Amino acid sequence: MKIKSLVSTACLAMALTSGAFQIANADTLRADAALKADENGGTISRYIYGQFSEHLGGGIYDGIWVGPDSKIPNVRGIRSDVVAALKDLHVPVVRWPGGCFADEYDWRDGIGPRDQRPVRKNNWWGDAPETNQFGTHEFMDFIDQIGSEAYISVNVGSSSPKDMREWVEYMTSPGTDTLANERRKNGRDAPWKVAFWGIGNESWGCGGKMRPEYYADEYRRFQAFFHKSDTNQGLKIASGANAEHYEWTDTLMKVAGGDMDGISLHYYTLPTGDWNSSKGAATGFGTDQWVSTFSRTLKMEEIISKHEAIMDKYDPQKRVGLFVDEWGTWYDVEKGTNPGFLYQKNTLRDAVVAAANFNIFHHHVDRVKMTSIAQTINVLQAMILTDKDKIELTPTYYAFKMYVPFQDATALPLTFTAPQYSAGGNTIPAFNASAARGKDGHVYIGIANMDPADNIVLSVDVSGLKVTKVGGQVLTADKMDAANLPGVKAAVAPVDYKGGKIKGNQLTLDIPSKSVVVVQLN
């Protein structure tokens, strides 16, 4: 296995500084892989490609909601450009209204005539005024417009089972009860279908600073009043652990595992790993922070595996799903922006981070049933950044779009040994990958080349698979922090992949440095 020398790293840094770095100047590494196309590795749930939209900064207001009187094109107040972009991602599910915001949210603030709704202070995120113009009806309208499903986060920290029960009935009851009729009075006759209900959020932290034993009992109390029915078949998701808090998962599974359909997991990638000072810059970073970012994001594999082992102890049948419903990169906010709005630029690095995590999730399909990246618009690792009437589709957006064929696909075992890359005291595998047979019958291979300097020639044994044509898409750029701009044609966007060749049972893929590649085999 090759570990990059200090000389090579220095040459890369000089090239980046001069702006003269070209992919063609990269070294070439070689690696071997084997694809077992005749084996079924389980279904890659489409919900692995979920989104998360919280009342935070510009995530909702300006991001999704501009109001029906806005000059920005909209349908019932919801931005048309954002809807069109998200429809192209085939977004399967959106989690709302938080996040930390959810455990202060009173759902009644967001129903009824908008000009009569109360204005609250958003205590968690920048003390911004929360106008409640975007509430239950507006969110479900948004869900319908993008063709997605809803994941509702219930207030446990400052609310009661009664409040939860009434919100569930308001949304899902088909009868003539008072809550159903109130929904009709507010403009919605038919009940909505809500696929998932989160019972609290980060209850170990902003959701109440609870001990695992205390939350386990609270979860049991809340879920007892959930009342599943023919019209409310939503799954109940317990508020799970932060990163390596394995005791939380152990306690919840032991005390309440039989009463849940899923348990959440949150894990964010910080280049420095330091929550208390500088997390690292979104742009202008060097090779050291490129590598440290991937060193930390790849811990997702270990973290999932260890939580799965605990879940297996109490649930060997794997009935309870693991929902990684907050993940992604978290950097220092952009200068001049409200620190509480968590606005950061999005670069090529973020796209490769996304693909690397997709490949990890694909290896755990028997337990990982949903993930939700944080967040959809204008917050953290966003799909879309808005600027008044303009939008920017980020590199992360395009990574999601490239991986659409993996939704509900059949995972295929893909074994490989990756070279290594070192910088700043961290060593990472040069790439990771996953494979699947799509619903269209084609085989897809997704590759995240995390090596910022070297091309990789990957030789894949595809014995047993008849391949006549190799196509696909590639996403890369000259600079590690290459980004797009609002209202301008994307500089970091997929193009046709032409680096694949097939000869007999040998597939050869030339993978550019710092890239995302999705190969389609016909």
C-alpha positions in Angstrom: 0.0 0.0 0.0 1.3 3.4 -0.9 1.6 6.2 1.7 2.1 9.6 0.1 5.5 11.1 0.8 6.1 14.6 2.2 7.6 15.6 -1.1 4.5 14.7 -3.0 2.3 16.5 -0.5 4.5 19.6 -0.7 4.3 19.6 -4.5 0.5 19.4 -4.3 0.4 22.3 -1.8 2.6 24.5 -4.1 0.4 23.6 -7.1 -2.8 24.5 -5.3 -1.3 27.9 -4.1 -0.3 28.8 -7.7 -3.7 27.7 -9.0 -1.9 25.5 -11.5 -3.0 22.1 -10.2 -4.4 19.9 -12.9 -5.7 16.4 -12.6 -3.4 15.3 -15.4 -0.4 16.0 -13.2 -1.5 13.5 -10.5 0.4 10.3 -9.8 -1.5 7.1 -10.5 -2.1 4.4 -7.9 -3.4 0.9 -8.6 -5.9 -1.2 -6.7 -7.8 -4.5 -7.2 -11.4 -5.3 -6.5 -13.8 -8.2 -6.9 -17.6 -7.8 -7.6 -19.9 -10.7 -6.6 -22.8 -9.8 -8.9 -24.6 -13.1 -8.2 -25.0 -12.4 -4.4 -27.8 -10.5 -2.7 -26.4 -8.1 -0.1 -29.9 -6.8 0.9 -31.9 -3.8 -0.1 -30.4 -0.3 0.1 -33.4 1.6 1.5 -34.2 4.7 -0.5 -34.6 6.4 2.9 -30.8 6.3 3.3 -31.0 9.4 1.0 -33.1 11.5 3.4 -33.0 15.2 4.2 -33.4 17.3 7.3 -34.9 20.8 7.4 -34.9 22.6 10.8 -36.2 26.1 11.7 -32.6 27.4 11.8 -31.1 30.3 9.9 -32.2 30.3 6.3 -33.2 26.6 6.3 -36.9 27.3 6.2 -37.4 31.1 5.6 -35.9 32.1 2.3 -34.8 28.5 1.8 -38.2 26.9 1.4 -40.7 29.5 2.3 -40.9 33.0 0.7 -44.6 33.5 1.1 -47.4 33.6 -1.5 -46.9 37.4 -2.1 -43.2 37.1 -2.9 -41.8 38.1 -6.3 -39.7 34.9 -6.2 -41.7 32.3 -8.2 -43.6 30.1 -5.7 -46.6 27.8 -5.3 -48.5 28.7 -2.2 -45.5 30.4 -0.7 -43.0 27.6 -1.4 -40.1 28.3 -3.7 -40.6 26.7 -7.2 -36.8 26.6 -7.9 -36.1 24.7 -4.7 -39.0 22.3 -5.4 -37.8 21.5 -8.9 -34.2 20.9 -7.7 -35.3 18.6 -4.9 -37.7 16.6 -7.2 -34.6 15.8 -9.3 -33.0 14.2 -6.2 -36.0 11.9 -5.7 -35.9 13.0 -2.0 -37.5 10.1 -0.1 -38.1 11.7 3.3 -37.6 15.1 5.1 -37.2 15.4 8.8 -38.9 18.5 10.4 -39.2 20.8 12.4 -35.8 20.0 14.2 -33.4 19.4 15.7 -33.1 21.3 18.9 -35.9 23.6 17.7 -38.3 20.7 17.9 -38.2 20.4 21.6 -39.4 23.9 22.1 -42.0 23.8 19.3 -45.7 24.0 20.0 -47.4 22.6 16.9 -50.4 24.7 17.5 -48.3 27.9 16.9 -48.1 26.8 13.2 -51.7 26.2 12.3 -54.7 28.4 11.5 -54.6 31.8 9.7 -51.0 32.9 9.2 -51.8 36.5 10.1 -53.0 35.3 13.5 -50.1 33.0 14.4 -47.8 34.0 17.3 -44.2 35.1 16.9 -41.8 33.3 19.1 -38.0 33.7 19.8 -35.9 31.0 18.4 -33.8 30.4 21.5 -31.6 27.8 20.0 -30.6 29.5 16.8 -29.5 33.1 16.9 -32.5 34.4 18.9 -34.2 35.0 15.5 -38.0 35.7 15.4 -40.0 32.6 14.6 -43.1 33.8 12.7 -44.6 30.4 12.4 -45.6 31.2 8.8 -44.3 27.8 8.0 -46.2 25.2 10.0 -47.8 21.8 9.6 -49.9 22.5 6.6 -47.1 24.3 4.8 -44.6 21.5 5.5 -46.9 18.9 4.3 -47.6 21.0 1.2 -43.8 21.1 0.6 -43.6 17.4 1.1 -46.3 16.8 -1.5 -44.7 19.2 -4.0 -41.3 17.5 -3.9 -42.9 14.0 -3.9 -41.4 13.0 -0.6 -42.6 11.6 2.8 -42.6 13.2 6.2 -40.5 12.5 9.3 -42.1 14.5 12.2 -40.0 15.2 15.2 -42.1 15.4 18.4 -41.5 17.7 21.3 -40.6 15.6 24.3 -38.3 18.0 26.2 -40.8 20.7 26.9 -44.1 19.1 26.0 -46.4 16.1 27.0 -47.8 12.9 25.6 -51.1 14.7 25.3 -49.6 17.3 22.9 -48.1 14.5 20.9 -51.3 12.6 20.7 -53.3 15.6 19.6 -50.8 16.5 16.8 -50.9 12.9 15.6 -54.7 13.0 15.5 -54.8 16.4 13.9 -52.7 15.1 11.1 -53.9 11.5 10.6 -57.5 11.2 11.8 -60.1 10.5 9.1 -63.0 10.9 11.4 -65.3 13.6 12.6 -63.6 14.2 15.9 -62.8 17.8 16.9 -59.1 17.7 15.9 -59.9 16.3 12.4 -62.5 18.9 11.9 -60.1 21.6 13.0 -57.7 20.4 10.3 -60.5 20.6 7.8 -61.4 24.2 9.0 -57.7 25.0 8.3 -57.9 23.8 4.7 -57.1 20.1 4.7 -59.9 17.6 4.3 -58.2 14.3 4.0 -55.7 13.1 6.6 -52.1 13.1 5.8 -49.9 10.0 5.9 -46.9 10.4 8.1 -44.3 7.7 7.6 -42.1 8.4 10.6 -42.4 10.0 14.0 -39.3 10.9 16.1 -40.1 10.8 19.8 -37.8 13.6 20.9 -34.5 14.9 19.6 -31.0 14.7 21.2 -32.7 14.0 24.6 -29.2 13.6 26.1 -28.5 17.3 25.1 -30.7 20.1 23.8 -33.8 17.9 24.1 -33.6 17.9 27.9 -30.1 16.8 29.1 -31.7 13.5 30.2 -29.9 10.4 31.5 -30.4 7.4 29.3 -32.5 5.7 32.0 -34.7 8.7 32.4 -35.2 9.1 28.6 -36.0 5.4 28.2 -38.8 5.8 30.7 -40.0 9.0 29.0 -39.9 7.3 25.6 -42.0 4.4 27.0 -44.5 6.9 28.4 -44.9 8.9 25.2 -45.1 5.9 22.9 -47.9 4.5 25.1 -50.1 7.3 23.9 -49.1 7.1 20.2 -52.0 4.9 19.2 -51.2 3.3 16.0 -54.2 2.7 13.7 -55.2 1.9 10.2 -54.6 5.6 9.3 -51.6 6.1 11.5 -49.0 3.5 10.5 -46.0 5.8 11.1 -42.9 4.2 12.7 -41.8 5.3 16.1 -38.2 6.4 16.3 -36.5 6.8 19.7 -34.0 9.6 20.3 -30.7 7.8 20.1 -27.0 8.4 20.8 -24.5 11.0 19.9 -21.6 9.5 18.1 -19.8 7.1 20.5 -22.3 7.3 23.4 -22.7 3.5 23.4 -24.2 3.4 26.9 -27.2 5.4 25.6 -28.0 2.7 23.0 -27.5 -0.1 25.4 -29.8 1.4 28.0 -32.6 2.3 25.5 -32.5 -1.1 23.8 -32.6 -2.9 27.1 -35.4 -0.8 28.6 -37.5 0.2 25.6 -36.3 -1.7 22.6 -39.5 -3.7 22.3 -41.5 -0.5 22.0 -39.7 1.2 19.2 -39.4 0.7 15.4 -36.1 2.5 15.2 -33.4 4.4 17.2 -31.6 7.4 15.9 -27.8 8.2 15.8 -26.1 11.6 15.3 -22.6 12.0 14.1 -21.0 15.2 12.5 -17.7 15.5 10.8 -15.5 18.4 12.1 -12.0 18.8 10.4 -10.4 19.6 13.8 -12.7 17.6 16.0 -13.0 20.6 18.3 -16.5 21.7 19.2 -15.3 24.5 21.5 -13.1 26.6 19.2 -12.3 26.4 15.6 -14.0 23.5 13.8 -12.1 24.2 10.6 -12.8 26.4 7.5 -15.2 25.4 4.8 -12.9 26.9 2.1 -9.2 27.8 1.9 -8.1 24.7 3.8 -5.0 22.8 3.1 -4.2 19.1 2.6 -3.9 18.5 6.3 -7.6 19.5 6.9 -8.7 17.6 3.8 -7.2 14.4 5.3 -8.4 15.1 8.8 -11.9 15.6 7.5 -11.9 12.2 5.9 -10.2 10.6 8.8 -13.1 11.7 11.0 -15.9 11.1 8.6 -14.7 7.5 8.1 -15.3 6.9 11.8 -18.9 6.5 10.8 -18.1 2.9 9.9 -16.8 2.1 13.4 -19.5 4.0 15.1 -22.3 2.3 13.2 -20.7 -1.1 13.7 -20.5 -0.7 17.5 -24.0 0.5 17.9 -25.2 -2.4 15.7 -23.4 -4.8 17.9 -25.3 -3.5 20.9 -28.6 -3.6 19.1 -27.9 -7.2 17.9 -27.6 -8.2 21.6 -31.2 -7.2 22.3 -32.7 -7.5 18.8 -31.0 -10.3 16.9 -33.9 -10.4 14.5 -32.9 -6.8 13.4 -36.5 -5.6 13.8 -35.4 -2.2 15.1 -33.8 0.1 12.5 -30.8 2.4 13.0 -31.7 5.9 11.7 -28.7 8.2 11.2 -30.9 11.2 11.1 -28.3 13.8 11.5 -24.9 13.6 9.8 -22.6 15.7 7.6 -19.8 18.3 7.8 -19.8 21.1 10.4 -17.4 24.0 9.8 -16.8 27.5 11.2 -19.6 29.7 9.9 -18.8 32.1 7.0 -17.4 35.5 8.1 -20.1 38.1 8.5 -22.9 35.7 9.1 -24.9 35.1 12.3 -23.0 32.3 14.2 -26.4 30.8 15.2 -27.4 30.4 11.5 -24.7 27.7 10.7 -24.2 29.0 7.2 -21.2 27.5 5.5 -20.0 27.2 1.9 -20.1 23.8 0.2 -17.2 22.5 -1.8 -15.9 19.5 -3.7 -14.7 18.1 -0.3 -18.3 17.9 0.9 -19.4 16.0 -2.2 -16.6 13.4 -1.6 -17.6 13.2 2.1 -21.2 12.5 1.1 -20.2 9.7 -1.3 -17.9 8.2 1.3 -20.7 8.0 3.8 -23.2 6.6 1.2 -20.7 3.8 0.6 -20.5 3.1 4.3 -24.3 3.1 4.7 -24.6 0.6 1.8 -22.5 -1.8 3.8 -25.0 -1.8 6.7 -28.4 -2.2 5.0 -29.6 -4.9 7.4 -29.7 -2.3 10.2 -29.4 1.2 8.7 -32.9 2.0 7.4 -32.7 5.8 7.1 -30.3 8.7 7.2 -30.9 12.4 7.0 -28.1 14.8 6.1 -28.0 18.1 7.9 -29.4 20.1 6.3 -31.3 20.6 3.1 -30.9 24.3 2.5 -28.6 27.1 3.7 -27.5 25.2 6.8 -24.4 23.1 7.3 -23.8 20.6 4.5 -26.7 21.9 2.3 -28.0 20.7 -1.0 -29.0 24.2 -2.0 -27.8 27.7 -1.0 -30.1 30.6 -1.8 -29.4 34.3 -2.4 -32.6 36.2 -2.7 -34.1 35.0 -6.1 -31.0 32.9 -7.0 -30.1 29.4 -5.9 -26.9 27.4 -5.9 -26.9 23.7 -6.3 -23.9 22.6 -4.3 -21.4 19.8 -4.9 -23.2 17.8 -2.2 -26.4 18.2 -4.2 -24.7 16.6 -7.2 -23.3 13.7 -5.2 -26.9 12.9 -4.0 -28.1 13.1 -7.6 -25.3 10.8 -8.9 -26.3 8.2 -6.3 -30.1 8.2 -7.1 -29.8 4.7 -8.8 -28.8 3.2 -5.5 -32.2 4.0 -4.0 -34.0 0.7 -3.3 -31.3 -1.1 -5.2 -29.9 -4.5 -4.2 -26.5 -4.3 -2.6 -23.8 -6.4 -4.2 -20.6 -7.5 -2.3 -17.6 -5.6 -3.5 -14.2 -6.4 -2.0 -11.1 -4.3 -2.4 -7.9 -3.2 -0.8 -7.2 0.6 -0.9 -3.9 2.3 -1.0 -3.3 4.9 1.8 -2.7 8.6 1.9 -1.1 10.5 4.8 -0.9 14.1 5.8 -0.8 16.1 9.1 -0.5 13.0 11.2 -3.6 11.3 9.7 -3.7 8.3 7.3 -6.8 7.4 5.3 -7.7 4.9 2.6 -7.4 6.5 -0.8 -10.9 5.5 -1.7 -14.0 3.6 -0.6 -16.7 2.1 -2.8 -20.0 0.1 -3.0 -21.9 -1.7 -5.6 -25.6 -2.5 -6.3 -28.0 -3.7 -8.9 -30.5 -0.9 -9.5 -34.2 -1.3 -10.0 -33.5 -0.8 -13.7 -31.4 -4.0 -13.8 -28.1 -2.2 -14.3 -25.2 -2.7 -12.0 -23.7 0.5 -10.4 -20.4 1.1 -8.6 -20.0 4.2 -6.5 -16.5 5.4 -5.7 -15.3 8.2 -3.4 -11.6 8.9 -4.2 -10.5 10.7 -1.1 -6.9 11.0 -2.2 -6.4 14.7 -3.1 -3.4 14.1 -5.3 -3.5 10.7 -7.1 -5.6 9.1 -9.7 -6.5 5.5 -9.0 -6.7 2.7 -11.6 -9.1 0.2 -10.1 -9.1 -3.3 -11.7 -12.4 -5.0 -10.9 -13.0 -8.7 -11.4 -16.6 -9.0 -12.7 -16.6 -12.7 -13.3 -20.2 -13.9 -13.8 -21.4 -10.6 -15.0 -21.8 -9.9 -18.8 -20.7 -6.3 -19.4 -20.7 -4.8 -22.9 -20.7 -1.1 -22.0 -19.2 1.1 -19.3 -20.7 4.5 -18.6 -21.6 6.8 -15.7 -20.7 10.2 -14.3 -17.7 11.8 -12.6 -17.6 14.8 -10.3 -14.3 16.5 -9.7 -12.4 19.8 -10.0 -8.8 21.2 -9.9 -9.1 22.6 -6.4 -10.0 20.8 -3.2 -12.3 23.7 -2.2 -13.9 24.3 -5.6 -17.4 25.5 -5.1 -20.4 26.8 -7.1 -22.1 30.2 -7.0 -25.8 31.2 -6.9 -27.3 32.1 -10.3 -24.2 30.9 -12.2 -23.7 27.7 -14.1 -22.2 25.1 -11.7 -18.5 24.8 -11.9 -18.6 21.6 -9.8 -21.1 19.3 -11.5 -21.1 15.8 -12.9 -19.9 15.1 -16.5 -20.0 11.9 -18.5 -17.4 9.3 -17.2 -15.2 8.0 -19.9 -12.5 6.3 -17.8 -13.9 2.8 -17.9 -12.9 -0.2 -20.0 -14.0 -3.8 -20.1 -12.0 -6.7 -21.4 -13.4 -10.2 -20.7 -14.0 -10.4 -16.9 -11.8 -7.4 -16.1 -13.2 -4.0 -15.6 -10.7 -1.2 -15.5 -11.7 2.2 -14.0 -9.5 5.3 -14.1 -10.7 7.3 -11.1 -9.5 11.0 -10.9 -8.1 12.3 -7.7 -10.5 13.9 -5.2 -13.6 12.8 -7.1 -16.9 11.0 -6.9 -17.6 8.5 -9.7 -20.7 6.4 -10.2 -20.2 3.8 -12.9 -23.1 2.1 -14.8 -22.5 -1.3 -16.3 -24.7 -2.4 -19.2 
